[in-house]
């Protein structure tokens, strides 16, 4: 049986334990790859505030999506305002300040629209 020496663990192993043109045995190669891939992935759970703000954000997006179909009535303006207010916590927690400003702009703009009706 032909034996080769691994350059990582310095053990003599059979030739079938190595990939073609590799000096590291499969076991040592697998350990490094597994460690490296696990270091790239972060297992993180959302906090209660993040979960709640995500749900409110989705509700706000739904209100904003249905608003154009209701726009000729005052109900459309009201749903725009509600959607803008509900979408703010999600982007605030995510620290996406440009979207916070856009949602505030939508809310204030449609409040002015409703006031003038």
Secondary structure, 3 states (H helix, E strand, C coil): CCEEECCCCCCEEEHHHECCCCCCEHHHHHHHHHHHHHHHCCCCCCCHHHHHHHHHHHHHHHHHHHHHHHCCCHHHHHHHHHHHHHHHHHHHHCCCHHHHHHHHHHHHHHHHHHHHC
